[in-house]
């Protein structure tokens, strides 16, 4: 209508970041022949003579390798474009549209009403010589779910043999040609609560079918958004509004109990009952105006955080089992808040000098560096004081460096391989040093250990056993004894310094 020329890119075109840069970006600042023709002929154009635009159809379908980076590049093009860019999407509630919607004027188009489609279809039937009762045309429009293209297609097919169509024939054929539409959870939630012409004509079975579009997500959306609806039953009175809210949450609670029976015992025949309590009854009580956007259920994020916290507390309980006497609940409520202060207060008050005290407390309770971070995360409440924020980077680095430098024995496996370790890369092991001393005549003349002695030393150095090294020969304490070996030279074959 305004005389604009346009370039259209739809889902069949490659709309990646590279293609948009090469094809679209260069044409945004260019003038077309239509611009110059319009300026010469006096036609209406833009204020600078530009009268072309870019149409991005089905932008919510930009995904995959072919369209990688396309949305981000489109946002950059919108920021510097001098011509109109029209973006069309089918699913406005898609997560991908949130970034794009911040840079666009959001225009929402509703499906055309029956009266709007009916006038155009009666004109089309008159021009084609088709005689169809107005009531029958209503049935065709409702069966196609207000889809104009399907209405025209059905009229063309049904009138191929006979131009005179009766109401009974149309009603019978329309029931067979009903269009099925897959509704998303956002649309289902709005249909449950919004009072309009379409929902007024829905039967109780139709309202129950809304629940079965997604019976796992549907109750969560209803529970999250019912408080945002302004019910017609309240009639503007606060007391009635609160009564509707109370009756609604009672019904949702009953539906949740039924859902537990379904999931736990496998009583799937109770799903229709859950549909009544979780969707139909809340919709009837709170049906009215829905002024806000449908919110995504926050329960999913809270449930994920709860599971993560439970895993952390279970791991801490396992590591500290020998030093504490409580269950997970007691550990979380009684030990961890005090332990948080014990681990952070020396670092805050003494700085780097408090590092040995903190490491000693960690060794006493058999926790490792990962447990230290987990304790800080579990014991931090919203808007609570965070002692780690007071530590400077030098103190944190000194703590990490000192902890990694020392060896920490734990009564559980920490992922380290058993057996003796090299202290540094390329350093010889203990057996090699002893053998070298014997060959050169230096040291105390110890003999190389036998196979039996190697097995005994393996027990001492095992990360799963926390015990002092024992003498392996016929010295004081005997083989396998936990008493320390004598420190003198030559006291017992196989003794260590």
Protein Blocks (a to p, Z undefined) as FASTA:
>chain_A
ZZpacddddfkbccbfklmmmmmmmmmmpccfklmmmmmnopacdfkopacdcddehkll
ggcjklgoklmmmmmmmmmpcbdcddddfblmbmklmmmmmmcccdddddddfklmmmmm
mmmmmmnopacdfklmmmmmmmnoopaklmmmmmmmmmmmpmbdcfklmmmmmmmmcccd
dddfklmmmmmmpccfklmmpcfklmmmmmmmommlmmmmmmmmmmmpccfklnopaklm
mmmmmmmmmmmmmmmmmmmmmmmnopaklmmmmmmmmmmmmmmmmgccdfbccdddfklm
mmmmmmmmmmmmmmmmmmmmmmpccdfklmmmmmmmmmmmmmmmmmmmnommlmmmmmmm
mmmnopafklmmmmmmmmpcghiacfklmpcfklmmmmmmmmmmpccddfbdehiagdjd
dfbghiacfklmmmmmmmnopajhpacddfklmmmmmmmmpmkbccddddfbfcehiahi
abdcdfbehiaghiaZZ
